[in-house]
Amino acid sequence: MYAIPFNRPGVRGNEHTYMTQALASGHISGDGEFTRRCHRFLEQHLGVEKALLTTSCTHALEMAALLLDIAPGDEVIVPSFTFASCVNAFMLRGARPVFSDIRLDTLNLDEARLEGLVTPRTKAIVVVHYAGVGAEMDTIQAVARRHGVAVVEDNAHGLFGRYRGRPLGTFGIFSALSFHETKNVSCGEGGALLINDIRYVERAEILREKGTDRSRFFRGQVDKYSWVDIGSSYLPSDLLAAFLLAQLEARDTIQASRRRIWEYYYQHLEPLACERRLRLPVVPPHCDQAYHMFYLVLPSREQRQAMIERLKARGILSVFHYLPLHLSPMGASFGGKAGDCPVTEDISGRLLRLPFYNDLSEAQQAHVVAAVAETVEAWARDRAMT
Ligand SMILES: Cc1ncc(COP(=O)(O)O)c(C=O)c1O
């Protein structure tokens, strides 16, 4: 047990009340009243054509791959610095992943390399807004349009973030949200598919309901429902939607807390960054970030490991993040090799995430900051002695 864990789920208001109401209503399977209210909330607050809750971000990405009719022989471009779900969703349909490197500043897909990765087989570009800071959508969309390729946003980190004033999740034809325990707004496990092109809505509802037109049946549009397409079961229980709605409704206080936490870390660690002893996150002025996480980039892999150990000795859990996908056993089986994505390979070994959750107190943060500063000072002393 850590005195300061990396993440701790919290409640913000009406979670218990809404779950009790869902139970009392006698409807706790999918697509009940609370699911509908979550859909409306997301559609209205983000300005998307359609939001559909799913059991995870992973499943929302799988739905995107199904909706795009991804098939063997297709290629999908993904950053190597991301979660396996971004690739798996498309490989389940038979696609081949093409790994892109990331930008050194925001750690988002390097848009300058994108055009060089597109081939006549490219069917989609998957964009991740790392740490809730928008990827360079102007260039990415221009490349996608030029080649007639779909853009899918994996917005697991970026709910309520904006790029040039426009909400993240509204750029791609589809985007996927995560409500996993570690996310700003959570229901333990959950996600959503956001659909920005209305032509896909009806099929999305069918794929999500085991390939049946049950959604239309429940709306009274057909007198019986039948099996009309392939599909799976991607809808979460209304109990989870009840929990989620309470969190969504508390969005302003959640985001304000996270902003305070992020800014505290930034302000108190900035002196170390100015002395070039570590690097802090970069948020370009045209991006309103989602305050999803706070990371440091340390001078070396060894120093990152030493920092993890020293924080651990002080009861603080800090964690690293993605290992390069192109170098993983699966990535290597597609020909990925060292040197393909140099920025990913370098950053992946040096990045460290600090504890970050809605109820993290300033006293706890002060403890984390002191432990980081103390570790950096110890390195300076060691260097002076050698
Ligand atoms: C970029 C990214 N995409 C997808 C996921 C998977 O989300 P979920 O657990 O909701 O499937 C994660 C996990 O945190 C992630 O970081």
The ligand as an SDF file (V2000), in Angstrom:
LIG
                    3D

 16 16  0  0  0  0  0  0  0  0999 V2000
   -4.7730    6.0110  -25.5330 C   0  0  0  0  0  0  0  0  0  0  0  0
   -5.6030    4.9230  -24.9230 C   0  0  0  0  0  0  0  0  0  0  0  0
   -6.5420    4.3240  -25.6570 N   0  0  0  0  0  0  0  0  0  0  0  0
   -7.3280    3.3430  -25.1610 C   0  0  0  0  0  0  0  0  0  0  0  0
   -7.1980    2.9450  -23.8630 C   0  0  0  0  0  0  0  0  0  0  0  0
   -8.0780    1.8230  -23.3550 C   0  0  0  0  0  0  0  0  0  0  0  0
   -9.1610    2.3270  -22.6160 O   0  0  0  0  0  0  0  0  0  0  0  0
  -10.2120    1.3090  -21.9580 P   0  0  0  0  0  0  0  0  0  0  0  0
   -9.5720    0.7380  -20.7440 O   0  0  0  0  0  0  0  0  0  0  0  0
  -11.3970    2.1920  -21.6270 O   0  0  0  0  0  0  0  0  0  0  0  0
  -10.5360    0.3010  -22.9730 O   0  0  0  0  0  0  0  0  0  0  0  0
   -6.2330    3.5340  -23.0420 C   0  0  0  0  0  0  0  0  0  0  0  0
   -6.0810    3.1250  -21.6470 C   0  0  0  0  0  0  0  0  0  0  0  0
   -5.8490    3.8840  -20.7670 O   0  0  0  0  0  0  0  0  0  0  0  0
   -5.4080    4.5450  -23.5830 C   0  0  0  0  0  0  0  0  0  0  0  0
   -4.4350    5.1330  -22.8520 O   0  0  0  0  0  0  0  0  0  0  0  0
  1  2  1  0
  2  3  1  0
  2 15  2  0
  3  4  2  0
  4  5  1  0
  5  6  1  0
  5 12  2  0
  6  7  1  0
  7  8  1  0
  8  9  2  0
  8 10  1  0
  8 11  1  0
 12 13  1  0
 12 15  1  0
 13 14  2  0
 15 16  1  0
M  END
$$$$
